[in-house]
Each structure stands twice: as structure tokens, then as C-alpha cells.
Amino acid sequence: MTGRAPLEHPHTGAATHGDIPVTPDRVRVADLVLEVARAHPDRVALVRTTKRRDGSLVHHERTYGELSDRAERLAAGLRANGIREGTLCSFMVPPSFDALVLGTALFRIGATLVGIEPFSHGLRRVTRCLDRVGPEVFFGTPSAHLAKRLFGWGRRTVRQQYVVDGTFPGLETLDDLMVDTAPAEPTQADVDPGDPAVIAFTTGSTGMPKPTVLRQRNFAAMIELVGDQWSLGNGDDVVDMPTFPMFWIIALSAGGQVVVPPMDFTMKGPGDADPAALLRTIEEHGVRSMFASPALLRNLSEHARQGSIKIPSVRRVVAGGAEVQGPLFAAVRDMLGSEGELYSNYGATEALPLCEIDGTTVLEETWERTERGEGLCVGRGLPGVELRIVPATEKPIAGIDDVEALPTGEIGEVIARSPHISEDYFDAPGPTAANKIAAPDGSVWHRLGDVGSLDEQGRLWLGGRRSHQVVTPGKIYRPLQVEPVVATHKAVRRAALVAVPCMGSTVPVVCIERSGEDDRDTGVITAELRNMMGRHEATRGLTAFVEMRRLPVDRRHNAKIDRPALGAALARRRKG
Ligand SMILES: Nc1ncnc2c1ncn2[C@@H]1O[C@H](COP(=O)(O)OP(=O)(O)OP(=O)(O)O)[C@@H](O)[C@H]1O
């Protein structure tokens, strides 16, 4: 940590509060917002950009003064209504000014935010997810409330509900909850570092989404790690456009500006966002940093290429949530200025982020190896992150001393330990046992569910999800060692390696989506692909290719292919 003045670098702001340690172990966003509001009340906290019918953009600015005042009034009102430390609050509000007000107020009182994205997770799955956690309070937009009624979300446990960003018949709004004036000094939440701050659901690529518990100490460490790693700057320098719910917390915690672009966070996937409006938002606000899924970046960079648009203000683009391909690094680089760079951050809902790699390294060194079947390099562990490779197993691993770390270069299961990683799942001993490993000092290792190896430089090379490997009698094929090789063929846009059960054994099949750049016959392409497979150790022996119009992807990132479902569908097709 640096010794910058607290207000200029709010992560170190804890030093000004005698009793709070320099590395915070509790979420401090409400204090940070209040500090900025007191010193710079007119500093812009949020700019929300909306699109008019004629296509022009309107920008709505809100200041730290307004944000802090509303958040503190709301926090007092929440307490008056019995919402307090540890109250489970379903937070179904996409980024907006009131989302920031509500989030800040909930952190102020030490409530637990239960985050689930209805569109990403699927409207019916939300019912089961919420039933598992049992929130007592439900905050949602009017459309979230409509869906809540239709699908019976939280019917068993929700006893208070409020509408945010609009109105809904019979429900109170945040304004109704707020007290008239903010208290001179806010009541500090009586929370311990081990109390849950956020419960967030995983994407569900390998089954039902899991309710990840991020305790006060985990979430505070995550904010600090990201703030330092992304080195967004401080105060006015920070103009961050998060395109993922909840990521507004990063810019706010740095005392900067959150730019909310005109995109539908609730009903559409990131790949469907309007690229022209997003690029103009970036230009008009001088956005300096952004987090985006690879699908959104593909969309933006393609539009920028077609219109010869550049976004030189952007210094740092972080992509994550799913794998980032070499061509995307090149395409994003083309739309950035000379000081801009795209970084891939590898992590999971439970562990965000763990590793980072920059575009220059990918393009100059690692991608070429990825295309030769060596796997996907996602870089070194971030400061404080310990990475280890252990023998892959489907079984639980009780203690870290029960497994041996594999040597450099050997492939196995990826595990990680760091203060920001979630230690367990909510009321779910099964998933906790399956995904966590206890260490003798009481800390916890997280099993990412991925396989990979570490190189001599400590960089992680991923082979893909453990459960997406195709295990044949003689060999194990891994998605991220196979698919990039297949995708080097001009006729292939994307490829997916799947296991197809066939007469008691498993056959590896590669599904391909055509690129449109080579319209020769499937038979010719397949023959060429078979020939290519023989050139690399990781792909040798692959002979079955199936052409598909479109490979199905998850809704949250528009990038993750459900390979097991695809394999099962192919098996059914074969039988039928
Ligand atoms: N930058 C990245 N490069 C490659 N893969 C990534 C990257 N970021 C995330 N991933 C993949 O996404 C996984 C984490 O995703 P997430 O936490 O959203 O849930 P999920 O694993 O997809 O779903 P579930 O845990 O419910 O099955 C990682 O384990 C990894 O496989």
C-alpha cells in the first residue's frame, strides 16, 4: 500500500480512523462515500447515460453529496424498519443512482446483499436460488417485482419489499423509507470480519448456481485488491464504466465516477448491448477504465472497426468471466489508443480476480502456444494469491495436507488461497465440501473446478473445466487445449469439445460453428481439420467433427458453452 492521503486514495483511508486497521477487514464503502461527500460534495459519483428516440444521448449526473445524503437517510430509515446487521436482502437492481444509494446504505447498516441476476440465471431458477437462501427483504425494480409475483420468488421468506427505480402498486419506494435528514454522524454497523457481506450466485455452468458467501473480510479484501491491481488512479482520475452488476463498488471505493452506459442489464445479455451507444458514452465521458465480458468487447471492437472509431481515453479494459481469445486482444487493441491495454482477469464468483495477463504478452508470446494446443495462459497470481496444482479428482479433498502439489508443468486441478476468496457456500455443506479444502491454520483453499498447469514463471495455463474434459481410455482431451487449435482453421468461428456417450464408452466430438469466411463443403473442411489434429499432441486422435449453426452459450457472459449439455444432445440425436 502506498502512503497517499486518505481522501485521495480511499483504500488507505482506514488509517484516519484510529481503530480501523490500514487493511480493512470490513466493507467501508459508506465511510468512503461520506468522506468524499464531506470534502468534495460536488464531485460526480455517477453519470447515467440514456438514449433518446432520435439516438442522441442524455447524461444524468449525480454527486457524492447527493449520494451520501440519500444513502445515510436511507440507512437510518432501514434501521427504523428493522432492517439491520445480517438481514438478508435480495438486491435485484441493475446499476443506477438508486442502486448505488441502496447498496451504500445496506453496507452502512451491515445487511447482507443477496445478488442474483434474473436474466442471467433464468427466471425459474431464481425461485430455487432464492428459496435456498431465504431473503427477508426484497429490493427490486418494477419489472423484478412483476416477475417476483409471477414466479413466486421469495414467497416463503420475504416479509418486506420495496420498489427501486420506479413505482409498483402497493409498494413503498426508497424515498418512502428515508428519514428527513441524514444523522450528523452515522451509526457504524456492528459487524465482525466473518459476517456475510454479500451472497452472490455462480453462473451455473456445472449445475445449479451456488450461493457464494463473501464475508466482510473477503469483500473488503476484494475491493482493495482490485483497486490496487486495476490502479484506476484516485478521485477525479477515476472514470470507470462497469458493465457488470455490482462492479460499481470499485469506482466508488476509489472516490471516482461510475459511468452507467445505456444498456439493458436485466433483460439482455452483454453481447446484445448497443455498441454505438456504448462507444459514444465512452467518448463523451472520457471513460478511462472498464470491465466487460469478452462477448461485449467483441461486439464493441467489431463496431469500432467498421466505423473506424477509436476510444483513446480508455487506459485499462478488463475482460473476464470467460476465456478471452487472442484475436479479441488484437481487435480491442485496435480501438484503444497507444496507452490503452486489454487485460484478461481469471477468477470465479468465489474468487474474483485471481490472475491477470496483458494483451501484449498474449499477442507476442502466449497465444501462439495456445494455438499449438498448450492451453490458455491467464497469467500470474495477483499479489497475495497463492496458486497450486493438485491431482484432479471428482471427490472432496478434506485437508490441504491430504494432497500433494504437482510440479511445474504438470497438469492437474487448480486451487487458490487468498483473503478475498469466499470460504464457503450459504447453508450448503455439500458444495462447500466439494469445492473447499481446509488448511491447518484455519484458512481455506478454493477449488476452481478448472484444470491447468503452472509454468516456470508461475503463470497459469488452463486446460478448461475439470468436468468438461473428455476422458477416453487412452487419453484425456481438454477444451482449452483443443478448441483454439480447431479455431485456427479459417472456416471455424468457434469450436466446442464435447464428450458423447456411445455404447458404454465416451467419444470426443468437436462441434464447430462456421465463420462464413470459407464456404467450401463440410466434407472438405472436416478432412482438413482431421489432418490438423494430427500436428499437435493435445489434439492427436480427434476425428469426429459436427457442424452446428450456433453453439449455445450462457446468458450471463454470452461466452460459456454448456459442453456436457451439448454432448448429451448429440447422444440423443445419434439415437434418434
Ligand atoms: N479470464 C478467464 N479466462 C478463462 N476462463 C475464465 C476466465 N474467467 C473466468 N473463467 C472461467 O469461469 C469460471 C468461473 O465462472 P463463474 O464463477 O461465473 O461460474 P461457473 O464456474 O461458470 O459456474 P458454476 O460454478 O456454477 O458451475 C472459471 O473457473 C473459469 O473456468
The ligand as an ORCA input file, in Angstrom:
! r2SCAN-3c Opt
* xyz 0 1
  N     -10.285    -14.763    -17.795
  C     -10.704    -16.023    -17.888
  N     -10.152    -16.865    -18.782
  C     -10.586    -18.140    -18.891
  N     -11.590    -18.663    -18.167
  C     -12.177    -17.872    -17.266
  C     -11.776    -16.527    -17.078
  N     -12.543    -16.005    -16.107
  C     -13.371    -16.982    -15.691
  N     -13.176    -18.106    -16.388
  C     -13.922    -19.376    -16.239
  O     -15.110    -19.124    -15.498
  C     -15.125    -19.906    -14.290
  C     -15.812    -19.186    -13.160
  O     -17.106    -18.802    -13.538
  P     -18.294    -18.495    -12.533
  O     -17.816    -18.287    -11.165
  O     -19.084    -17.404    -13.160
  O     -19.206    -19.730    -12.510
  P     -19.120    -21.033    -13.304
  O     -17.913    -21.751    -12.827
  O     -19.241    -20.741    -14.754
  O     -20.455    -21.760    -12.815
  P     -20.618    -22.852    -11.679
  O     -19.524    -22.673    -10.677
  O     -21.967    -22.553    -11.124
  O     -20.566    -24.135    -12.425
  C     -13.661    -20.204    -14.037
  O     -13.476    -21.318    -13.212
  C     -13.137    -20.402    -15.448
  O     -13.458    -21.689    -15.928
*
